[in-house]
Amino acid sequence: MMLAETVDCVPVAGGCFYRWSWGELVGQADEPARAAERIVRVLSRR
């Protein structure tokens, strides 16, 4: 099963963050590897 999701980068209080399409923050933009790990972990569960 192939999943697709949109993640964007937005400025919020405290810096820029990666954000899921539904608005939940994924991680700080200055830590892309950590954010990518979370994205992989979340999408692997589905």
C-alpha positions as CSV (number, residue, x, y, z in Angstrom):
1,M,0.0,0.0,0.0
2,M,1.4,3.4,-1.0
3,L,0.7,6.4,1.1
4,A,1.1,10.0,0.2
5,E,1.1,13.0,2.5
6,T,1.9,16.7,2.3
7,V,4.4,18.3,4.6
8,D,5.2,22.0,4.3
9,C,7.5,24.4,6.2
10,V,5.9,27.4,8.0
11,P,7.1,30.2,10.3
12,V,5.6,30.1,13.8
13,A,6.5,31.5,17.1
14,G,9.9,30.0,17.9
15,G,11.1,29.5,14.4
16,C,10.2,27.6,11.2
17,F,8.7,24.2,11.5
18,Y,7.7,21.3,9.2
19,R,3.9,20.8,9.4
20,W,1.6,18.0,8.3
21,S,-1.3,18.9,6.0
22,W,-3.7,18.8,8.9
23,G,-1.7,21.4,10.8
24,E,0.2,19.4,13.4
25,L,3.9,20.3,13.7
26,V,6.4,17.6,12.6
27,G,9.6,19.2,13.8
28,Q,11.9,22.2,13.6
29,A,13.1,23.2,10.1
30,D,16.7,23.4,11.3
31,E,16.6,19.7,12.2
32,P,15.5,18.1,8.9
33,A,16.9,14.6,9.7
34,R,14.9,14.4,12.9
35,A,11.7,15.6,11.1
36,A,12.3,13.0,8.3
37,E,12.6,10.3,10.9
38,R,9.3,11.2,12.4
39,I,7.6,11.4,9.0
40,V,8.9,7.9,8.1
41,R,7.9,6.5,11.5
42,V,4.3,7.9,11.3
43,L,3.7,6.8,7.7
44,S,5.2,3.4,8.3
45,R,2.5,2.7,10.9
46,R,-0.4,3.2,8.5
